[in-house]
Every structure is written in structure tokens, then in C-alpha cells.
């Protein structure tokens, strides 16, 4: 069981650090208020495409425009086009503020006992009844992409709605991070074909010694994942969406692979 913590100050204890080191993940309840979450979600939904596909690096203006330029209509007035681009900048700012949220960064630095920097962000809508509602990530390790060799890569998932197995929650294999990086089958993991499962997939035979645990979340909860922890997600066949913002961090000064689509880069969080 994850130990309790001070809800008002969101200060984690040594017991949380021990739990994270032993199991490879940690859930912190109600890290961000509903007002902030609702404002963010309302704004980013306006730049989502009709399929509610994932948006890579919505904290960066050029990425957001490149993935939403099909929303700009030729018959729009110049004023409306400018307003749309200004809205993209607003979304960039909101996401960057979430990425460098004081509580989140403080928690990560306590877990790592190091100064951390940002690397990338990704918005996953898992919108009910959309093209990507059936998206289910296969068992994978986030560090299979940047390939940091020192266990310094870490991912957060901030939930904008309650999440359970019905609407596509995340499952984990506790303690699997201790075995380093597994061999995996490389699969498209960005705007993959409908019905396919993204994630550089780990073979079932390599997971037989680990317990699979389904995680439930409330709106505002934060899931912290060690980069080597094996995890995945379920499809969403319910009428409730499961939006979350995933952000990746790494200890300052560590090496990583940038990636063709993700184009990870050091983001100063101060």
C-alpha cells in the first residue's frame, strides 16, 4: 500500500521514496486543482483534431501548430487565423506551467535526489467514442525510447478525469524496473493505425515473474513512473473520456536519445 502523506503541503516522506524505489511507481493524490485542470482541458481540446489523436509536445508552439494546422480553414479571415495561433501560444504556456509545477518538480527531485529537467510532453485524450478510444498501450518501458543507462529517466501522468479499467486506465508491473531494459518489439507509438497497440512491446515470457496491477485514479492525481517500469493501458469502450498529460523528465546532465518525433530536449524548469 502506498503510504499516506501531507495533503496540504504535498510533501512526500522517506516511506514514499522507499516505495517508489522498490516498486517503480508512486501515486500522489490531488496534485493539481480541478479549476486548473478544467481550464487546461477546455483550451487544449480546441486544438485537438477530429480524431482526438495524441498531441506531441504541446508545450512547444511549432509542434502544436504542426499537429493542428489542418484545423485552420482556407476561408477563415486573417484575424481568425491569427487568433487561432495566439490560442496555440496560450496552450503552450498553460502546459509549460503544468510541466514545471512546483509541487510536481519538488516531488520528482525528492525521489531522484537530483535536480531534474524536462524533456518532452504528450497529451493523450483517449476520448470516448473517438478513433483513438480503442488505443491500448502494450506492455512497454518509457526508457526504451531515450535509452538512458543510469535509471535517471522518469515520467509523470497527470489525470484530468477519473480513470479505471472501464475507460482505459494504466496497469503496471511493480519491481520490473529493477531488471533494466528488456528486449522489445519496436512498434509505431505516435498516431498509429486505428486498432493497433502502440508501445515498444515486451514479450509475455519476460513478464511471467511479475504481478500485473491495475491502477485507479481520481481527477488531479499524479502517477510517477520510473523510466524502466513496465506498464501499459486498456482501451476505452465506455462513454467517459480518459484525458491525461504525460511529461518526461531526467536528472540534470544525463544523456538521452532525442528521437525523431519526440525531439526530446533539455527544458529548464526554473
Backbone as CSV, one residue per row, in Angstrom:
resi,resn,N_x,N_y,N_z,CA_x,CA_y,CA_z,C_x,C_y,C_z
1,UNK,0.841,-1.193,0.000,0.000,0.000,0.000,0.876,1.243,0.000
2,UNK,0.505,2.216,-0.828,1.258,3.458,-0.884,1.037,4.236,0.404
3,UNK,2.113,4.678,1.074,1.944,5.396,2.341,1.240,6.724,2.170
4,UNK,0.590,7.174,3.251,-0.122,8.451,3.247,0.895,9.592,3.313
5,UNK,0.426,10.814,2.982,1.314,11.962,3.013,0.517,13.201,3.405
6,UNK,1.236,14.302,3.589,0.628,15.561,3.991,-0.108,16.169,2.807
7,UNK,-1.441,16.117,2.807,-2.230,16.575,1.677,-2.065,18.072,1.422
8,UNK,-1.923,18.851,2.484,-1.864,20.301,2.318,-0.554,20.753,1.660
9,UNK,0.546,20.198,2.081,1.835,20.636,1.557,2.370,19.745,0.446
10,UNK,1.743,18.576,0.261,2.169,17.621,-0.752,3.643,17.231,-0.580
11,UNK,4.087,17.203,0.670,5.460,16.782,0.951,5.481,15.265,1.111
12,UNK,6.300,14.604,0.317,6.413,13.162,0.463,7.470,12.844,1.521
13,UNK,7.378,11.647,2.055,8.253,11.210,3.137,9.239,10.163,2.618
14,UNK,10.122,9.750,3.495,11.079,8.708,3.122,10.350,7.422,2.750
15,UNK,9.197,7.179,3.368,8.432,5.971,3.046,7.952,5.988,1.594
16,UNK,7.643,7.191,1.069,7.246,7.295,-0.340,8.428,7.016,-1.253
17,UNK,9.581,7.559,-0.886,10.789,7.339,-1.679,11.138,5.858,-1.687
18,UNK,11.011,5.222,-0.532,11.294,3.785,-0.445,10.320,2.983,-1.302
19,UNK,9.039,3.373,-1.258,8.028,2.674,-2.046,8.335,2.811,-3.537
20,UNK,8.680,4.013,-3.952,8.994,4.255,-5.362,10.208,3.440,-5.799
21,UNK,11.245,3.429,-4.995,12.456,2.694,-5.348,12.184,1.194,-5.426
22,UNK,11.312,0.695,-4.537,11.014,-0.732,-4.506,10.077,-1.152,-5.633
23,UNK,9.077,-0.321,-5.925,8.025,-0.719,-6.874,8.114,-0.047,-8.241
24,UNK,8.797,1.081,-8.320,8.983,1.739,-9.614,7.887,2.717,-9.986
25,UNK,6.959,2.960,-9.077,5.901,3.937,-9.354,5.389,4.517,-8.043
26,UNK,4.712,5.651,-8.155,4.120,6.295,-6.995,2.926,7.114,-7.456
27,UNK,1.828,7.045,-6.711,0.632,7.849,-6.989,0.507,8.914,-5.914
28,UNK,0.417,10.160,-6.342,0.195,11.273,-5.427,-1.182,11.845,-5.726
29,UNK,-2.041,11.900,-4.732,-3.423,12.323,-4.933,-3.560,13.839,-4.994
30,UNK,-4.409,14.272,-5.889,-4.863,15.662,-5.959,-3.709,16.664,-5.966
31,UNK,-2.816,16.506,-6.910,-1.669,17.395,-7.020,-2.067,18.751,-7.613
32,UNK,-3.050,18.727,-8.530,-3.493,19.949,-9.207,-4.993,20.112,-8.996
33,UNK,-5.445,21.344,-8.800,-6.852,21.611,-8.515,-7.723,21.411,-9.755
34,UNK,-9.007,21.172,-9.519,-9.947,20.962,-10.613,-10.062,22.176,-11.519
35,UNK,-9.990,23.381,-10.959,-10.114,24.594,-11.768,-8.995,24.681,-12.805
36,UNK,-7.781,24.391,-12.374,-6.643,24.421,-13.294,-6.784,23.329,-14.349
37,UNK,-7.182,22.151,-13.930,-7.348,21.038,-14.862,-8.422,21.331,-15.896
38,UNK,-9.552,21.852,-15.450,-10.662,22.141,-16.367,-10.276,23.211,-17.372
39,UNK,-9.568,24.236,-16.910,-9.135,25.309,-17.802,-8.184,24.768,-18.861
40,UNK,-7.250,23.945,-18.434,-6.302,23.346,-19.371,-7.025,22.485,-20.407
41,UNK,-7.897,21.609,-19.939,-8.561,20.676,-20.845,-9.452,21.405,-21.843
42,UNK,-10.171,22.421,-21.375,-11.019,23.210,-22.277,-10.192,23.842,-23.393
43,UNK,-9.012,24.314,-23.047,-8.168,25.009,-24.024,-7.501,24.058,-25.001
44,UNK,-6.990,22.928,-24.524,-6.282,22.032,-25.442,-7.255,21.257,-26.333
45,UNK,-8.470,21.055,-25.890,-9.447,20.376,-26.739,-9.743,21.193,-28.006
46,UNK,-9.558,22.498,-27.937,-9.812,23.365,-29.087,-8.769,23.207,-30.184
47,UNK,-7.636,22.584,-29.860,-6.603,22.362,-30.877,-6.431,20.877,-31.184
48,UNK,-7.304,20.039,-30.642,-7.276,18.606,-30.968,-7.919,18.382,-32.334
49,UNK,-7.430,17.381,-33.075,-8.078,17.096,-34.352,-9.368,16.300,-34.118
50,UNK,-10.099,16.038,-35.170,-11.416,15.418,-35.021,-11.342,13.998,-34.475
51,UNK,-10.156,13.359,-34.608,-9.966,12.009,-34.071,-9.472,12.022,-32.632
52,UNK,-9.177,13.197,-32.103,-8.577,13.339,-30.776,-7.322,12.478,-30.668
53,UNK,-6.479,12.595,-31.697,-5.191,11.898,-31.674,-4.270,12.544,-30.647
54,UNK,-3.282,11.801,-30.211,-2.313,12.328,-29.252,-1.619,13.557,-29.830
55,UNK,-1.278,14.491,-28.959,-0.528,15.687,-29.363,0.846,15.624,-28.710
56,UNK,1.873,15.564,-29.540,3.247,15.507,-29.052,3.759,16.905,-28.746
57,UNK,4.360,17.077,-27.607,4.977,18.334,-27.193,4.067,19.555,-27.368
58,UNK,2.884,19.523,-26.786,2.007,20.696,-26.884,2.542,21.906,-26.118
59,UNK,3.646,21.730,-25.395,4.276,22.872,-24.718,5.118,23.703,-25.684
60,UNK,5.299,23.208,-26.929,6.124,23.907,-27.913,5.234,24.411,-29.062
61,UNK,5.364,25.670,-29.374,4.494,26.311,-30.361,4.552,25.616,-31.709
62,UNK,5.767,25.346,-32.203,5.907,24.770,-33.537,5.286,23.377,-33.619
63,UNK,5.378,22.602,-32.542,4.783,21.267,-32.519,3.260,21.357,-32.534
64,UNK,2.730,22.255,-31.741,1.279,22.379,-31.645,0.688,22.833,-32.977
65,UNK,1.319,23.788,-33.625,0.832,24.268,-34.926,0.940,23.170,-35.973
66,UNK,2.065,22.450,-35.980,2.272,21.390,-36.977,1.228,20.291,-36.866
67,UNK,0.732,20.036,-35.646,-0.235,18.957,-35.441,-1.689,19.430,-35.494
68,UNK,-1.892,20.727,-35.585,-3.262,21.233,-35.620,-3.516,22.151,-36.809
69,UNK,-2.553,22.235,-37.737,-2.699,23.161,-38.864,-3.868,22.788,-39.763
70,UNK,-4.288,21.505,-39.732,-5.437,21.102,-40.546,-6.740,21.693,-40.028
71,UNK,-6.710,22.264,-38.828,-7.912,22.907,-38.284,-8.113,24.304,-38.854
72,UNK,-7.035,24.873,-39.404,-7.119,26.220,-39.961,-7.762,26.139,-41.352
73,UNK,-8.900,26.752,-41.512,-9.651,26.685,-42.769,-9.219,27.802,-43.721
74,UNK,-9.219,27.475,-45.005,-8.817,28.464,-46.007,-9.748,29.676,-46.019
75,UNK,-11.023,29.433,-45.699,-11.980,30.540,-45.747,-12.003,31.365,-44.459
76,UNK,-11.123,31.011,-43.511,-11.030,31.821,-42.297,-10.458,33.190,-42.646
77,UNK,-10.909,34.180,-41.957,-10.327,35.519,-42.109,-8.925,35.515,-41.518
78,UNK,-8.128,36.500,-41.912,-6.791,36.619,-41.362,-6.863,36.777,-39.841
79,UNK,-7.843,37.530,-39.377,-7.998,37.749,-37.944,-8.217,36.428,-37.209
80,UNK,-9.079,35.560,-37.785,-9.374,34.297,-37.126,-8.157,33.380,-37.110
81,UNK,-7.369,33.414,-38.182,-6.156,32.599,-38.226,-5.154,33.060,-37.166
82,UNK,-5.017,34.366,-37.031,-4.115,34.913,-36.018,-4.607,34.550,-34.621
83,UNK,-5.920,34.625,-34.412,-6.491,34.269,-33.104,-6.211,32.810,-32.776
84,UNK,-6.289,31.951,-33.778,-6.012,30.535,-33.545,-4.555,30.333,-33.130
85,UNK,-3.641,31.004,-33.828,-2.222,30.875,-33.492,-1.942,31.439,-32.104
86,UNK,-2.611,32.510,-31.745,-2.456,33.060,-30.396,-2.996,32.099,-29.345
87,UNK,-4.064,31.374,-29.717,-4.594,30.368,-28.787,-3.583,29.239,-28.602
88,UNK,-2.888,28.866,-29.668,-1.843,27.844,-29.544,-0.774,28.293,-28.553
89,UNK,-0.411,29.561,-28.611,0.579,30.086,-27.670,0.052,30.025,-26.236
90,UNK,-1.237,30.262,-26.081,-1.850,30.177,-24.753,-1.768,28.751,-24.226
91,UNK,-2.052,27.780,-25.087,-1.961,26.371,-24.693,-0.528,26.022,-24.321
92,UNK,0.438,26.493,-25.133,1.854,26.258,-24.814,2.175,26.709,-23.398
93,UNK,1.731,27.895,-23.062,2.039,28.473,-21.751,1.408,27.669,-20.626
94,UNK,0.138,27.277,-20.813,-0.567,26.514,-19.782,0.140,25.176,-19.534
95,UNK,0.537,24.515,-20.607,1.173,23.210,-20.467,2.545,23.334,-19.816
96,UNK,3.289,24.354,-20.222,4.598,24.548,-19.608,4.459,24.825,-18.112
97,UNK,3.421,25.554,-17.730,3.194,25.819,-16.309,2.906,24.524,-15.554
98,UNK,2.167,23.611,-16.189,1.906,22.313,-15.560,3.184,21.484,-15.485
99,UNK,3.972,21.546,-16.527,5.206,20.767,-16.574,6.172,21.190,-15.462
100,UNK,6.228,22.485,-15.179,7.153,22.972,-14.161,6.444,23.298,-12.844
101,UNK,5.255,22.711,-12.658,4.512,22.885,-11.411,5.421,22.618,-10.211
102,UNK,5.424,23.552,-9.260,6.341,23.472,-8.124,6.203,22.162,-7.353
103,UNK,4.945,21.756,-7.106,4.716,20.520,-6.354,5.269,19.306,-7.090
104,UNK,5.012,19.261,-8.405,5.454,18.112,-9.193,6.981,18.044,-9.237
105,UNK,7.614,19.158,-9.540,9.076,19.172,-9.626,9.702,18.843,-8.282
106,UNK,9.130,19.358,-7.203,9.646,19.079,-5.863,9.572,17.586,-5.557
107,UNK,8.458,16.963,-5.906,8.298,15.531,-5.681,9.338,14.738,-6.467
108,UNK,9.514,15.082,-7.740,10.467,14.357,-8.586,11.893,14.488,-8.062
109,UNK,12.248,15.678,-7.613,13.613,15.890,-7.139,13.859,15.193,-5.814
110,UNK,12.806,15.031,-5.018,12.946,14.254,-3.789,13.110,12.770,-4.116
111,UNK,12.387,12.283,-5.104,12.501,10.881,-5.497,13.867,10.579,-6.116
112,UNK,14.349,11.515,-6.923,15.615,11.304,-7.624,16.825,11.727,-6.796
113,UNK,16.580,12.603,-5.814,17.663,13.212,-5.042,18.638,13.936,-5.962
114,UNK,18.085,14.510,-7.015,18.850,15.245,-8.027,17.993,16.382,-8.557
115,UNK,18.636,17.352,-9.169,17.912,18.371,-9.927,17.420,17.732,-11.221
116,UNK,16.147,17.940,-11.555,15.608,17.362,-12.784,15.299,18.468,-13.792
117,UNK,15.333,18.084,-15.062,14.945,18.973,-16.155,13.865,18.275,-16.972
118,UNK,13.076,19.052,-17.680,12.056,18.471,-18.545,12.666,18.006,-19.853
119,UNK,11.964,17.087,-20.536,12.415,16.608,-21.843,11.336,16.707,-22.905
120,UNK,10.098,16.380,-22.561,9.023,16.386,-23.548,7.685,16.300,-22.836
121,UNK,6.601,16.496,-23.588,5.248,16.331,-23.064,4.394,15.673,-24.140
122,UNK,3.279,15.110,-23.715,2.355,14.483,-24.664,0.956,14.485,-24.066
123,UNK,-0.016,14.942,-24.848,-1.408,14.916,-24.431,-2.090,13.695,-25.025
124,UNK,-2.653,12.877,-24.149,-3.373,11.674,-24.568,-4.825,11.831,-24.142
125,UNK,-5.719,11.954,-25.097,-7.124,12.228,-24.794,-7.913,10.963,-24.439
126,UNK,-7.656,9.891,-25.164,-8.464,8.666,-25.063,-9.942,9.046,-24.964
127,UNK,-10.352,9.866,-25.937,-11.704,10.422,-25.992,-12.731,9.322,-26.242
128,UNK,-13.779,9.321,-25.451,-14.848,8.323,-25.621,-15.437,8.416,-27.023
129,UNK,-15.628,7.265,-27.655,-16.264,7.150,-28.965,-15.473,7.818,-30.092
130,UNK,-14.185,8.027,-29.890,-13.350,8.620,-30.933,-12.544,7.533,-31.631
131,UNK,-11.807,7.930,-32.660,-10.973,6.983,-33.401,-9.971,6.290,-32.493
132,UNK,-9.440,7.044,-31.519,-8.391,6.505,-30.674,-8.877,6.009,-29.313
133,UNK,-10.192,5.846,-29.154,-10.682,5.345,-27.871,-10.233,3.902,-27.627
134,UNK,-9.990,3.165,-28.699,-9.578,1.765,-28.562,-8.074,1.618,-28.383
135,UNK,-7.359,2.748,-28.362,-5.912,2.698,-28.188,-5.564,2.081,-26.840
136,UNK,-4.778,1.024,-26.869,-4.339,0.352,-25.642,-2.838,0.130,-25.755
137,UNK,-2.083,0.805,-24.917,-0.638,0.659,-24.980,-0.227,-0.735,-24.510
138,UNK,0.581,-1.394,-25.306,1.110,-2.711,-24.947,2.135,-2.550,-23.825
139,UNK,2.442,-3.636,-23.096,3.461,-3.537,-22.035,4.777,-3.013,-22.602
140,UNK,5.252,-1.924,-22.063,6.449,-1.273,-22.582,7.166,-0.518,-21.465
141,UNK,8.341,-0.032,-21.773,9.113,0.805,-20.857,9.345,2.153,-21.532
142,UNK,9.055,3.232,-20.839,9.236,4.558,-21.435,10.694,4.810,-21.800
143,UNK,11.601,4.250,-21.035,13.025,4.460,-21.292,13.530,3.675,-22.500
144,UNK,12.661,2.865,-23.114,13.051,2.168,-24.339,13.270,3.155,-25.484
145,UNK,12.804,4.389,-25.320,12.937,5.414,-26.356,14.176,6.295,-26.127
146,UNK,14.334,6.964,-24.989,15.545,7.788,-24.788,16.778,6.986,-24.408
147,UNK,16.549,5.758,-23.870,17.629,4.817,-23.542,18.708,5.419,-22.621
148,UNK,18.268,5.985,-21.528,19.226,6.437,-20.522,19.716,5.229,-19.731
149,UNK,21.029,5.094,-19.573,21.578,3.894,-18.951,21.698,3.961,-17.444
150,UNK,21.316,5.072,-16.838,21.532,5.239,-15.400,20.247,5.266,-14.577
151,UNK,19.134,4.891,-15.186,17.871,4.891,-14.454,17.436,6.281,-14.042
152,UNK,17.828,7.287,-14.817,17.563,8.678,-14.443,16.351,9.264,-15.162
153,UNK,15.724,8.474,-16.025,14.571,8.943,-16.799,13.295,8.641,-16.026
154,UNK,12.388,9.609,-15.997,11.178,9.494,-15.184,10.007,10.125,-15.933
155,UNK,8.819,9.539,-15.789,7.629,10.026,-16.491,6.512,10.300,-15.496
156,UNK,5.765,11.374,-15.740,4.578,11.657,-14.938,3.344,11.603,-15.821
157,UNK,2.236,11.177,-15.233,0.942,11.197,-15.910,-0.045,11.920,-15.002
158,UNK,-0.530,13.063,-15.467,-1.471,13.873,-14.704,-2.866,13.643,-15.258
159,UNK,-3.779,13.175,-14.413,-5.105,12.753,-14.860,-6.118,13.906,-14.761
160,UNK,-6.828,14.130,-15.863,-7.816,15.200,-15.932,-9.237,14.687,-15.720
161,UNK,-9.356,13.409,-15.431,-10.651,12.791,-15.126,-10.380,11.511,-14.358
162,UNK,-11.384,11.010,-13.679,-11.247,9.723,-13.003,-10.900,8.651,-14.029
163,UNK,-10.121,7.684,-13.608,-9.681,6.640,-14.528,-9.773,5.284,-13.861
164,UNK,-10.338,4.325,-14.588,-10.401,2.943,-14.133,-10.355,2.028,-15.345
165,UNK,-10.524,0.752,-15.126,-10.362,-0.207,-16.228,-11.406,0.006,-17.328
166,UNK,-12.555,0.577,-16.973,-13.609,0.784,-17.968,-13.233,1.829,-19.014
167,UNK,-12.565,2.891,-18.588,-12.245,3.952,-19.554,-10.746,4.024,-19.883
168,UNK,-10.043,2.921,-19.697,-8.684,2.821,-20.227,-7.572,3.160,-19.276
169,UNK,-7.670,2.724,-18.046,-6.640,3.066,-17.057,-5.295,2.425,-17.393
170,UNK,-4.309,2.766,-16.583,-2.951,2.250,-16.739,-2.745,1.056,-15.810
171,UNK,-1.994,0.068,-16.273,-1.572,-1.037,-15.418,-0.044,-1.040,-15.351
172,UNK,0.482,-1.596,-14.266,1.935,-1.623,-14.065,2.378,-3.020,-13.640
173,UNK,3.663,-3.264,-13.807,4.297,-4.482,-13.307,5.326,-4.054,-12.262
174,UNK,4.884,-3.932,-10.990,5.792,-3.461,-9.938,7.089,-4.259,-9.887
175,UNK,8.158,-3.537,-9.601,9.505,-4.080,-9.434,10.196,-4.423,-10.752
176,UNK,9.492,-4.338,-11.873,10.104,-4.692,-13.158,11.214,-3.721,-13.556
177,UNK,11.216,-2.533,-12.959,12.251,-1.541,-13.291,13.633,-1.981,-12.837
178,UNK,13.673,-2.922,-11.905,14.960,-3.354,-11.355,15.760,-4.207,-12.338
179,UNK,15.109,-4.704,-13.385,15.777,-5.581,-14.341,16.333,-4.841,-15.546
180,UNK,16.349,-3.514,-15.496,16.880,-2.742,-16.615,15.958,-2.779,-17.820
181,UNK,16.509,-2.534,-18.996,15.700,-2.533,-20.214,15.585,-3.943,-20.788
182,UNK,14.349,-4.340,-21.104,14.077,-5.633,-21.724,14.191,-5.518,-23.242
183,UNK,14.382,-6.645,-23.885,14.258,-6.665,-25.342,12.801,-6.380,-25.697
184,UNK,12.584,-5.680,-26.791,11.212,-5.318,-27.151,11.024,-5.303,-28.657
185,UNK,9.766,-5.425,-29.050,9.379,-5.310,-30.449,9.033,-3.852,-30.731
186,UNK,9.751,-3.252,-31.666,9.525,-1.849,-31.984,8.196,-1.689,-32.721
187,UNK,7.353,-0.806,-32.201,6.057,-0.527,-32.830,5.851,0.977,-32.951
188,UNK,5.073,1.405,-33.956,4.722,2.828,-34.044,4.039,3.264,-32.746
189,UNK,4.482,4.370,-32.186,3.948,4.819,-30.900,3.455,6.259,-30.947
190,UNK,3.206,6.729,-32.169,2.658,8.073,-32.329,1.680,8.047,-33.493
191,UNK,0.422,8.313,-33.198,-0.646,8.324,-34.210,-0.599,7.065,-35.079
192,UNK,-0.528,5.937,-34.368,-0.509,4.641,-35.036,-1.859,4.359,-35.694
193,UNK,-1.918,3.315,-36.503,-3.149,2.973,-37.199,-4.240,2.577,-36.205
194,UNK,-5.476,2.874,-36.569,-6.611,2.535,-35.730,-6.638,1.034,-35.454
195,UNK,-6.819,0.691,-34.180,-6.910,-0.707,-33.793,-5.585,-1.339,-33.420
196,UNK,-4.473,-0.639,-33.685,-3.171,-1.188,-33.330,-2.759,-0.704,-31.948
197,UNK,-1.852,-1.431,-31.324,-1.404,-1.086,-29.982,-0.020,-0.455,-30.047
198,UNK,0.132,0.777,-29.580,1.448,1.405,-29.570,2.295,0.884,-28.419
199,UNK,3.557,1.289,-28.410,4.461,0.882,-27.332,5.452,-0.158,-27.811
200,UNK,6.731,0.042,-27.548,7.763,-0.940,-27.885,7.574,-2.158,-26.987
201,UNK,6.913,-3.169,-27.528,6.289,-4.231,-26.738,7.268,-5.260,-26.192
202,UNK,7.088,-5.564,-24.907,7.896,-6.566,-24.213,7.173,-7.912,-24.271
203,UNK,7.907,-8.973,-24.493,7.315,-10.297,-24.634,6.733,-10.787,-23.306
204,UNK,5.641,-11.522,-23.408,4.959,-12.033,-22.219,5.877,-12.910,-21.370
205,UNK,6.720,-13.685,-22.014,7.598,-14.601,-21.266,8.551,-13.869,-20.330
206,UNK,8.842,-12.602,-20.646,9.747,-11.814,-19.808,9.040,-11.190,-18.609
207,UNK,7.705,-11.332,-18.579,6.928,-10.702,-17.508,6.263,-11.713,-16.578
208,UNK,6.509,-13.002,-16.785,5.807,-14.033,-16.014,6.124,-13.974,-14.523
209,UNK,7.254,-13.409,-14.171,7.635,-13.351,-12.748,7.173,-12.076,-12.060
210,UNK,6.423,-11.256,-12.784,5.942,-10.001,-12.209,4.421,-9.994,-12.147
211,UNK,3.893,-9.373,-11.109,2.445,-9.246,-10.952,1.946,-8.040,-11.740
212,UNK,0.859,-8.215,-12.451,0.226,-7.109,-13.177,-0.797,-6.443,-12.259
213,UNK,-0.675,-5.125,-12.073,-1.550,-4.384,-11.157,-2.271,-3.271,-11.910
214,UNK,-3.596,-3.291,-11.861,-4.390,-2.221,-12.455,-4.498,-1.059,-11.471
215,UNK,-4.326,0.162,-11.968,-4.351,1.344,-11.110,-5.599,2.176,-11.381
216,UNK,-6.221,2.667,-10.326,-7.353,3.589,-10.443,-6.897,4.981,-10.025
217,UNK,-7.474,5.995,-10.660,-7.083,7.369,-10.374,-8.307,8.257,-10.242
218,UNK,-8.143,9.305,-9.456,-9.127,10.363,-9.372,-8.591,11.582,-10.127
219,UNK,-9.492,12.430,-10.523,-9.123,13.659,-11.220,-8.119,14.441,-10.373
220,UNK,-7.008,14.837,-10.981,-5.980,15.587,-10.276,-4.855,14.742,-9.730
221,UNK,-4.981,13.414,-9.821,-3.921,12.525,-9.336,-2.729,12.537,-10.287
222,UNK,-1.566,12.282,-9.721,-0.322,12.221,-10.495,0.303,10.846,-10.333
223,UNK,0.609,10.199,-11.444,1.322,8.923,-11.442,2.762,9.183,-11.863
224,UNK,3.695,8.799,-11.013,5.116,8.922,-11.328,5.641,7.533,-11.667
225,UNK,6.300,7.413,-12.809,6.806,6.127,-13.278,8.317,6.181,-13.478
226,UNK,9.023,5.231,-12.906,10.437,5.036,-13.244,10.502,4.682,-14.727
227,UNK,11.476,5.227,-15.422,11.559,5.013,-16.866,11.659,3.567,-17.284
228,UNK,12.142,2.698,-16.401,12.291,1.276,-16.740,11.122,0.418,-16.272
229,UNK,10.125,1.022,-15.641,8.986,0.226,-15.167,8.109,-0.192,-16.345
230,UNK,7.817,-1.468,-16.440,6.935,-1.966,-17.496,5.494,-1.605,-17.148
231,UNK,4.779,-1.040,-18.107,3.388,-0.646,-17.901,2.673,-0.593,-19.242
232,UNK,1.371,-0.447,-19.188,0.561,-0.336,-20.395,-0.786,0.256,-20.032
233,UNK,-1.725,0.205,-20.960,-3.064,0.742,-20.671,-4.127,-0.068,-21.397
234,UNK,-5.367,0.112,-20.973,-6.506,-0.586,-21.547,-7.233,0.319,-22.553
235,UNK,-8.019,-0.286,-23.441,-8.849,0.524,-24.346,-9.999,1.169,-23.580
236,UNK,-10.582,2.168,-24.171,-11.720,2.848,-23.565,-12.963,2.613,-24.418
237,UNK,-13.807,1.705,-23.954,-15.058,1.437,-24.655,-16.254,1.971,-23.869
238,UNK,-15.980,2.860,-22.930,-17.037,3.469,-22.122,-17.481,4.779,-22.759
239,UNK,-18.384,5.483,-22.084,-18.812,6.802,-22.564,-18.107,7.922,-21.795
240,UNK,-17.021,7.580,-21.098,-16.263,8.573,-20.330,-14.826,8.632,-20.845
241,UNK,-14.382,9.826,-21.167,-13.025,10.014,-21.681,-11.996,9.859,-20.567
242,UNK,-10.728,9.642,-20.972,-9.650,9.490,-20.001,-8.452,10.358,-20.414
243,UNK,-8.619,11.667,-20.349,-7.526,12.562,-20.755,-6.432,12.631,-19.703
244,UNK,-5.189,12.650,-20.169,-4.063,12.848,-19.259,-2.934,13.551,-19.992
245,UNK,-2.119,14.250,-19.228,-0.914,14.887,-19.750,0.278,14.102,-19.235
246,UNK,1.076,13.593,-20.159,2.273,12.844,-19.800,3.496,13.726,-20.041
247,UNK,4.328,13.870,-19.022,5.550,14.664,-19.143,6.751,13.815,-18.744
248,UNK,7.849,14.016,-19.436,9.057,13.252,-19.165,10.157,14.172,-18.640
249,UNK,10.912,13.634,-17.699,11.979,14.376,-17.036,13.207,13.493,-16.940
250,UNK,14.325,14.119,-16.634,15.558,13.370,-16.444,16.458,14.157,-15.500
251,UNK,17.345,13.463,-14.815,18.308,14.150,-13.955,19.187,15.072,-14.805
252,UNK,19.448,16.227,-14.277,20.260,17.203,-14.997,21.638,16.620,-15.331
253,UNK,22.055,16.804,-16.588,23.364,16.343,-17.027,23.398,14.940,-17.585
254,UNK,22.265,14.226,-17.548,22.218,12.844,-18.051,22.068,12.816,-19.575
255,UNK,22.517,11.718,-20.171,22.412,11.534,-21.614,21.081,10.894,-21.984
256,UNK,20.605,11.169,-23.198,19.361,10.592,-23.698,19.340,10.706,-25.213
257,UNK,18.522,9.857,-25.847,18.308,9.929,-27.285,17.149,10.879,-27.547
258,UNK,17.334,11.825,-28.437,16.317,12.845,-28.703,15.065,12.234,-29.335
259,UNK,15.218,11.386,-30.346,14.087,10.753,-31.017,13.602,11.564,-32.205
260,UNK,13.152,10.866,-33.241,12.740,11.514,-34.482,11.473,12.347,-34.322
261,UNK,10.455,11.776,-33.656,9.205,12.511,-33.459,9.215,13.331,-32.174
262,UNK,9.640,12.712,-31.079,9.592,13.384,-29.778,10.533,14.581,-29.716
263,UNK,11.695,14.451,-30.351,12.712,15.524,-30.345,12.914,16.049,-28.914
264,UNK,13.204,15.105,-28.019,13.438,15.472,-26.618,14.587,16.477,-26.524
265,UNK,14.428,17.400,-25.620,15.489,18.384,-25.390,15.405,18.846,-23.936
266,UNK,16.504,19.341,-23.413,16.534,19.801,-22.031,15.671,21.049,-21.894
267,UNK,14.731,20.994,-20.962,13.835,22.115,-20.688,14.068,22.566,-19.256
268,UNK,14.568,23.769,-19.088,14.828,24.307,-17.760,13.507,24.583,-17.066
269,UNK,13.354,24.104,-15.847,12.083,24.206,-15.126,12.097,25.308,-14.080
270,UNK,13.121,26.118,-14.040,13.206,27.181,-13.034,12.509,28.442,-13.512
